Amino acid sequence: MTPALLASAFLLFVTLGYSGLCAASPFGNCRKCRGMGHAIKTDRKGKAKRGKDCRRCKATGKRIRVGRHLYNVAARFHRDGTR
């Protein structure tokens, strides 16, 4: 196989894999709070306690994946254009 064909096949494989992931699980963990929905703080004794709610995910711990967001934008654009 030529390197260009191999690279194209690999890119196609990665794209289809990510598309499948976005279709099966459109939401991933929030990168800021790591899916907890809030920050972890420690008190003066060193004991872990709940901190403030995460503003990025609004305390849900989930975020929409980039691929799913792009799909939603394209679907909305198509839906508005065909009305």
Phi and psi in degrees as a GROMACS rama.xvg file:
@    title "Ramachandran Plot"
@    xaxis  label "Phi"
@    yaxis  label "Psi"
@TYPE xy
-79.8822  155.102  THR-2
-61.7118  -34.0219  PRO-3
-67.2679  -41.1694  ALA-4
-67.7331  -39.0415  LEU-5
-64.6935  -42.1294  LEU-6
-65.7038  -39.351  ALA-7
-65.0923  -41.7114  SER-8
-64.4745  -40.9134  ALA-9
-65.0029  -43.2917  PHE-10
-63.3051  -40.0405  LEU-11
-64.2639  -41.7467  LEU-12
-62.6943  -44.915  PHE-13
-65.5971  -42.0605  VAL-14
-64.4702  -45.0754  THR-15
-66.2496  -36.1504  LEU-16
-64.5583  -43.5996  GLY-17
-69.1571  -36.2309  TYR-18
-62.9421  -41.2955  SER-19
-64.2314  -39.6288  GLY-20
-64.0225  -42.5098  LEU-21
-66.6174  -33.6078  CYS-22
-73.0003  -39.4215  ALA-23
-77.9626  -38.9258  ALA-24
-138.357  87.8944  SER-25
-71.1013  -15.927  PRO-26
-113.451  138.053  PHE-27
-117.94  175.629  GLY-28
-71.5656  145.972  ASN-29
-65.5109  134.991  CYS-30
-78.4654  -22.8252  ARG-31
-77.6669  -46.4801  LYS-32
-103.39  1.93154  CYS-33
58.2645  35.2297  ARG-34
83.9018  3.96637  GLY-35
-83.7236  -31.5135  MET-36
91.9094  -6.20511  GLY-37
-156.891  166.806  HIS-38
-85.292  156.683  ALA-39
-104.259  122.521  ILE-40
-115.801  164.561  LYS-41
-121.182  144.596  THR-42
-84.7236  -173.001  ASP-43
-66.8154  -22.7969  ARG-44
-83.7642  -10.395  LYS-45
95.5705  3.55001  GLY-46
-79.6997  134.205  LYS-47
-72.3187  139.87  ALA-48
-144.527  164.719  LYS-49
-72.5328  134.757  ARG-50
-99.7001  -154.543  GLY-51
-73.9946  154.716  LYS-52
-64.7755  147.545  ASP-53
-74.3575  128.855  CYS-54
-82.3952  -25.72  ARG-55
-68.2004  -44.695  ARG-56
-103.432  3.65785  CYS-57
57.431  41.5128  LYS-58
65.9797  20.0375  ALA-59
-92.4229  -26.0746  THR-60
83.8084  -0.21859  GLY-61
-120.565  152.933  LYS-62
-137.697  157.837  ARG-63
-84.3906  138.874  ILE-64
-70.2442  153.892  ARG-65
-61.9232  -43.7179  VAL-66
-63.2787  -39.1449  GLY-67
-69.0911  -37.4299  ARG-68
-62.901  -43.0914  HIS-69
-63.5027  -39.7597  LEU-70
-63.288  -43.0065  TYR-71
-62.9714  -39.7417  ASN-72
-65.5348  -44.7618  VAL-73
-64.6533  -40.8332  ALA-74
-65.8107  -40.638  ALA-75
-65.314  -40.8167  ARG-76
-62.9111  -43.1404  PHE-77
-67.002  -42.8345  HIS-78
-63.8724  -41.7935  ARG-79
-70.1204  -30.1958  ASP-80
-78.5327  -21.3643  GLY-81
-99.8281  4.09102  THR-82
